[in-house]
């Protein structure tokens, strides 16, 4: 069911109006007092609960890592630290885990031998594809109250909020 609400003065549907149409009782007590980032944090925690290693076939951190690494073009280890917002030591621990599983390999950068490039292996690509299918199911459970159009809009809005994030990582 696609939900619509009368626009408010800014031309946008009000949260209370959308909640009312969606049949969410007690919405004001749960969400209206919470800021957007608090709600995103709660949503993230729900994803962490739902997307465990048993579900994905890998730790969620490895899933995120494999999404940042490609087979054909390596990613500098330092760049991964910045993109994942974790320090260099934790990046090494995560890469060790993924490397032991056969999902990534570290290679010396031919142009700068001091630097390692991380490449996803074919086994890592296969594992990622399976985890992505599982994550689609997690997404369906976590966002079950949103209509498909609302999910697409949420995706676009989050993409806009994160645009250029690579420049501000870390």
N, C-alpha and C positions, 0 to 999 in steps of 0.2 A: 504494500500500500504506500503510495507516495503522499506525503503529508504536505499540506500547504497551510499557511497562516496569513492573516491579513497583515500587510506591511505596517511597520511603525512609521514614525515621522521621518526616519532616515531611509525609508524604502526597504528596510530589512524586516523579516519576521522576528517578532520578539521571542526570547527564550521561553517566557512564561506561556505565550500563545502556542508555541510549538509543543511545549510540554503538555499543555492542556489537550491539544489535538491528538497527541500521541498516547494520551491516557495515563500519563505519569502522575501519580498522586504523590504528594509530599515533595514535589520537585523543589519548591522554594527552600525547604529545610535542608535538602541534600546538596543542591548545586548552586542556587542563586547567590549564596553568601560566599561560595568558594570562587577564587580567582581562576582564570583560564589555566594557568600553570599548575595549580593544585589539581584541577580536573585532569590535565594531561598526565600528571604524576600518578594519579589514581588509575587511569587507563593503562599506563605503562606497567604498574604493579600487577594489574590483572593479566596483562600479556605475559609477564614473567611467571605468574602462577600457572597459566594455561599452556605455555610453550616450554615445558620441561624437556629434559634430555630424552625421556621415554617417548614423548610425543614426536619430537623432531629427529631423533636418532643422533643427536649431537647437542652439546651445550648451546644455549642461546647465544653466548658470546662468540662461539665458533661460527654460528649461522651468520651473525652480523659481519664477522671477519671475512668469510667467504663471499659475501655480497660486495665487498670492497676490492677483492682481488680477482684478476682475470688470468686465464691460461696464457694468452698470447703476449700480454704486456705486463711486466712486473711492476709492483708498487714498492717504492722505497719504504723500508721498515719504519723510518722516522715519520713518514707521511701517514702510515697506518696508525701510529701512536696518536697523531694529531686528529685523524678522522674518527678514531674510536674513543677519543678523549680519555686515554689512559697513559700512564707514564711508561717510559722505555722498559723498565724492569718487568712490568705486568704484560707489556706487549711481547717480550721475549718468552715469558711463561705461556702465554696464549699461543704463540707461534710454535713453541715446543710441543704443546698438546696437539695442535692441528697437524704438525709435521709427523709426529708419531702415528697419527691416524692415517697418514698418507694423503692428506687433503691439500697440503701446500708444500712447497720447497723453497728454500732460500738459496739464491745464486748471487755470486759477486757481480756487481755492476761492471760491465766491460769498460765503461768510460771513467769510472772512479772505483778502483779496487778496494777502497776503504768502506764502501757502502754495499749493503745487501738489498737485492730486489726480491720481493716475495711473489711467487707465481702459484696460481691454483693448478693442481694436477687434474688429469682427467677423472681420477677417483674423487677428487674434491668437487668437481663439477657434477658428477653423478650423485654424490651425497647431498649437495646443495639442491639439486632438482627434487629429490625426495623430501627434503626438509621444507622446500617451498610449497609442495603440495600439502604437507601437514600444516604449515603456517596459514595456508588459505582456509583450512578448517578452523584454526584458532581464530583467525580474523572473523569468520562467520559467527563464531560463538561470542566473541568480545563485542562485535558491532551489530549484534542481532536486532537491536531496536532501530537501526538506521535503514532506511530504504536504499536501494541501489544508487539512486541519484544523489542521496545525501552522502553515501560512502565516497562516491566519486568527488563530490565537492570537498569533503574532508581531506581527501588525498591531495587535491589541488591546493587547498589552503595550507596544509602542512608543508607541501613542496615550496610554496611561496615564502612561508615563514623560515624555511631552511635554506632558501636560495643564497648562494654565496657563503654558506656555512664553512666551506673549506678554508676560506680566508680568515675565519675567526675561531678555528678549532684550537683545542688545547686549553 
